[in-house]
Amino acid sequence: MASEQWILIIDDEEDLARLLEKVLHKEGITNVVTAGTVADGWTKFQYYNPSLLLLDIMLPDGEGYDLCKKIREVSKVPILFLSAKDEEIDKLLGLAIGGDDYITKPFSPKEVAYRVKAQLRRAGFAEEKEAPKILQVGPFELSPNETELKKDGKMLELTAKEIGLMSCFMHHPDQILSKETLFEHVWGDDFFGSDNTVMVHIRRLREKIEAEPSNPSFILTVKGLGYKLHSKG
């Protein structure tokens, strides 16, 4: 498929999918394709190579969780779950298996569109406004468009959210950042008690950048205050 920016919506509620497509068009995102099943979603994912997925959890032929796992084996494209399941365990599971956001139904389509645009910006699809520069802190190098991170010269496989966290840390090395600050920077929303969301992503990030995730050298917890990136490691 040509290298255009596509959004893939996988949801069996056709009216909802069309409404989201219409709202995204109004926000300037015109390349939108929809699917109503896991099988069709996987086929269209492979064909369109989308820049972002909106993925329902309960589909006629399976669960969005399983499709997310399959996609994560080959891609770190941002995945936003859409679900009527609003229990905390469902949200944590969605994030733990590789989701970048979890939006519960019913929701405002315009809010979804804003979250999509925020994810695309963080994933590096927005225009560069300044001369590109590699940001280096300790053994870490963040690419100019903030979509790739290297440690000791080796590329790390990170999700968009994990890149967003590292970007925040690397722009403020050795500074304590509260959970509220991290959440608002990476998720673009007001905090309102999203401790678990931040904690889950910090844990996943440590597993990818630390030699001993349970005894971290870089992302340190400052009890009662937040986290900081130790530049020396």
MILUMTOR-347668 format. One record per residue (C-alpha): residue in three letters; x, y, z. Coordinates in steps of 0.2 Angstrom, whole numbers, plus 2048, in hexadecimal, padded with zeros to 3 digits. Layout:
N
ALAXYZ/...
// end
This chain:
233
MET800800800/ALA8068127FC/SER80E81B80B/GLU7FF825810/GLN7F9828822/TRP7EA81D825/ILE7DF81B835/LEU7D7809837/ILE7C7808841/ILE7C37F6846/ASP7B17F684E/ASP7A27EC84A/GLU7967FA84E/GLU79580183C/ASP78C811841/LEU79981584E/ALA7A8811842/ARG7A081D835/LEU79D82B842/LEU7AF82A847/GLU7B582A835/LYS7AA83A832/VAL7B1843841/LEU7C383E83C/HIS7C084582B/LYS7BA856833/GLU7CB85683C/GLY7D585482C/ILE7D884182D/THR7D183C81D/ASN7D982B81A/VAL7CE820825/VAL7C980D822/THR7BE80282C/ALA7BC7F0831/GLY7AF7E783B/THR7B87D683F/VAL7C97D1846/ALA7CC7C8835/ASP7C87D782A/GLY7D17E2836/TRP7E17D8834/THR7E07D7821/LYS7DD7EA820/PHE7EB7ED82D/GLN7F77E3821/TYR7F17EC812/TYR7F07FE818/ASN7FE7FE824/PRO7F580B82F/SER7FD819839/LEU7F0815847/LEU7E280984C/LEU7D280C855/LEU7CE7FA85C/ASP7BE7F3864/ILE7C17E5870/MET7B17DB86D/LEU7B07D685B/PRO7A57C9853/ASP7B37BD84F/GLY7BF7C085E/GLU7C67CD86A/GLY7D07DD865/TYR7DC7D8873/ASP7E27C9868/LEU7E37D4859/CYS7ED7E0863/LYS7FA7D3868/LYS7FB7CD856/ILE7FF7DF850/ARG80B7E285D/GLU8167D3857/VAL8197DD847/SER8157F084A/LYS8167FD858/VAL80880784F/PRO7FD81185C/ILE7EE806861/LEU7DF80F86A/PHE7D2802872/LEU7C0806870/SER7B57FC87D/ALA7A57FC887/LYS7B07F3894/ASP7B48008A1/GLU7BB7F68AF/GLU7CC7FB8B5/ILE7D37E98B1/ASP7CD7EA89F/LYS7D67FB89D/LEU7E67F48A5/LEU7E67E489A/GLY7E47EF88A/LEU7F37F988F/ALA7FD7EA895/ILE7FC7E1884/GLY8017F087A/GLY7F37FD879/ASP7F780F879/ASP7E681687F/TYR7D680F885/ILE7C6818882/THR7B581288A/LYS7A4812881/PRO79A81D880/PHE7A782B87C/SER7A783B873/PRO7AD838860/LYS7B5849860/GLU7C0844870/VAL7C5834866/ALA7CA83F858/TYR7D5849863/ARG7DD83A86B/VAL7E183385A/LYS7E9844855/ALA7F3844865/GLN7F9832862/LEU7FE836850/ARG808845856/ARG81183B863/ALA81482D856/GLY81D83984B/PHE81083D83D/ALA80F84F841/GLU81985C837/GLU82A86083F/LYS82A872844/GLU83D874849/ALA84D86E842/PRO84F85C846/LYS85B857854/ILE85F84785D/LEU85C84886F/GLN86983E87A/VAL86883B88C/GLY87482E893/PRO87481E888/PHE863824880/GLU86182C86F/LEU84F83386A/SER84D835857/PRO848847852/ASN83684384E/GLU83583985F/THR830829858/GLU84081E85B/LEU84A81C86A/LYS85C81486B/LYS86580E87A/ASP87880C878/GLY87580D865/LYS8687FF864/MET85680285F/LEU8497FF86D/GLU8387F8868/LEU82C805871/THR81A80986F/ALA81481B86C/LYS81081D87E/GLU821817884/ILE82A823878/GLY81F83187F/LEU82582D890/MET83782C88B/SER83583C882/CYS82E845892/PHE83C83D89C/MET84A842890/HIS84485488E/HIS8458558A1/PRO8548498A7/ASP8578478B9/GLN8478518BD/ILE83984A8C7/LEU8298498BD/SER8188458C5/LYS80C8398BE/GLU8018478BA/THR80E84F8AF/LEU81283F8A6/PHE80083B8A3/GLU7FC84C89C/HIS80C84C891/VAL80983B88A/TRP7F683988A/GLY7F284B887/ASP7E484A894/ASP7E08508A6/PHE7E78448B3/PHE7D88408BE/GLY7DF8318C7/SER7E78288B9/ASP7F58218C4/ASN7F480F8BD/THR7F58148AB/VAL80681D8AE/MET80C80F8B9/VAL8088018AC/HIS81180A89F/ILE82080E8AA/ARG8217FC8AE/ARG8217F789C/LEU82D804897/ARG8397FE8A5/GLU8387EC89E/LYS83F7F388D/ILE84D7FF893/GLU8537F88A4/ALA85F7EA8A6/GLU8567E68B6/PRO8447ED8B5/SER8407E98C7/ASN8507F38CD/PRO8508018C0/SER85F80C8BC/PHE8588198B1/ILE84581C8B5/LEU84581E8C7/THR83681F8D3/VAL83682E8DF/LYS8298288EC/GLY81B8348EE/LEU82183F8E0/GLY8228368CF/TYR8308308C4/LYS8408368BD/LEU84D8318B0/HIS85E82F8B7/SER8698358A9/LYS87982B8AF/GLY87081A8B2/
// end
